[in-house]
Amino acid sequence: MKASLYALALLTIGFTSNSYAGEVDVIDAKVTKSGNGLYHIAVTLKHADTGWDHYANRWEVLGEDGSLYATRTLHHPHVNEQPFTRSLSGIKIPNDAKQIIIRGHDSVHGYGGKELKVVVTSDNDK
C-alpha cells in the first residue's frame, strides 16, 4: 500500500512539474518591411521553460483568416533567458493584409497563452 501511494505521489509530482511552465505568451513583435512584400519579424516570447521536456518550441505568423504565413522553429530551451527574442526574415505577407497574428507554441501545451495582433502597413516599422 505504501509503495502504491509513493508511486502515485511521484507521478503527481512529475505531471505537475511538466505542466508548471504554463503556456507561451507573445509579449512583443517588431515588424519591418524589407521589400517586395517581404517582412522581417522579431518576436519576444515569455515561457517558463523547464528544459527539453517543456519549452517554447516555435512561433507562427498568421493572417486574420488563420492562413499560416511563417513558422520560426526554436531548437532548444531558453531556461535562463526569459523573455527572449528571435527573428525570421523573408516572410511573405499579402499586400491586402491589414494585420497579422503571432502565436506561440510549446512542447507540452501546444498553442495557448497570449497572442499578439500587429497592424501591417506599407511602411511597417512597429
C-alpha positions in Angstrom: 0.0 0.0 0.0 2.8 2.4 0.9 4.5 1.6 -2.4 1.4 2.4 -4.3 1.0 5.8 -2.5 4.6 6.6 -3.1 4.3 5.8 -6.8 1.2 7.9 -7.1 2.9 10.8 -5.4 5.9 10.6 -7.8 3.5 10.5 -10.8 1.7 13.6 -9.5 4.9 15.5 -8.9 6.2 14.6 -12.4 2.9 15.6 -14.0 2.8 18.9 -12.0 6.4 19.9 -12.8 5.9 19.2 -16.5 2.8 21.4 -16.8 4.1 24.1 -14.4 5.8 26.1 -17.1 2.4 27.1 -18.5 1.7 28.4 -22.0 3.8 30.6 -24.2 3.0 34.4 -24.2 3.9 36.6 -27.2 4.8 39.8 -25.5 6.3 41.9 -28.3 6.9 42.0 -32.0 8.8 44.3 -34.3 7.7 44.1 -38.0 9.9 45.6 -40.7 9.1 45.6 -44.4 12.2 44.5 -46.3 10.9 45.0 -49.8 8.9 43.1 -52.5 6.2 42.2 -50.0 8.6 40.5 -47.7 9.0 41.3 -44.0 11.4 40.7 -41.1 9.7 40.0 -37.8 11.4 39.8 -34.4 9.2 38.2 -31.7 9.7 38.3 -28.0 8.3 35.3 -26.1 7.9 34.6 -22.4 7.6 31.0 -21.2 8.9 29.3 -18.0 11.0 26.7 -19.9 12.0 23.8 -17.6 14.3 22.1 -20.1 14.0 19.7 -23.0 10.8 18.2 -21.6 8.9 21.5 -21.7 9.9 24.5 -23.6 8.7 27.1 -26.2 9.5 25.3 -29.4 8.1 27.7 -32.1 6.1 30.8 -33.0 3.9 31.4 -36.0 2.7 34.3 -38.1 -0.9 34.0 -39.2 -3.3 36.0 -41.3 -6.6 37.2 -39.9 -8.3 34.3 -41.6 -5.9 31.8 -40.0 -3.7 31.4 -43.0 -0.2 30.4 -42.0 2.4 32.8 -43.3 5.5 31.6 -41.5 6.9 29.4 -38.7 10.0 30.1 -36.6 11.2 26.8 -35.0 13.0 27.2 -31.7 15.5 24.3 -31.5 16.3 24.3 -27.8 15.0 25.5 -24.4 15.7 29.0 -23.1 15.6 28.2 -19.4 17.9 31.0 -18.3 17.0 33.6 -21.0 13.5 34.9 -20.3 11.9 36.6 -22.0 13.8 36.1 -25.2 13.6 37.4 -28.8 14.1 35.5 -32.0 13.5 36.7 -35.6 12.7 35.5 -39.0 13.2 37.2 -42.4 11.7 36.7 -45.8 8.1 36.4 -44.6 5.6 36.9 -47.4 2.6 38.8 -46.2 -0.2 39.5 -48.8 -0.5 43.2 -49.9 -4.1 43.3 -48.8 -3.3 42.1 -45.2 -4.3 44.7 -42.6 -3.0 42.8 -39.6 -1.2 39.6 -38.6 -1.5 37.4 -35.6 1.6 36.0 -33.9 1.2 33.0 -31.6 3.5 30.8 -29.6 3.6 27.0 -29.2 5.3 24.8 -26.5 6.2 21.2 -26.4 3.6 20.3 -23.7 0.5 22.5 -24.1 0.7 23.3 -27.8 -0.9 26.6 -28.6 -2.2 28.9 -25.9 -1.1 31.8 -23.9 -1.2 35.4 -25.2 -1.3 36.0 -28.9 -0.3 39.4 -30.4 -2.1 41.2 -33.2 0.1 43.6 -35.2 -1.2 46.1 -37.8 0.7 45.8 -41.1 1.2 48.9 -43.2 3.1 49.6 -46.4 6.0 51.2 -44.5 5.8 49.0 -41.4 8.3 49.7 -38.7 6.4 48.9 -35.4 
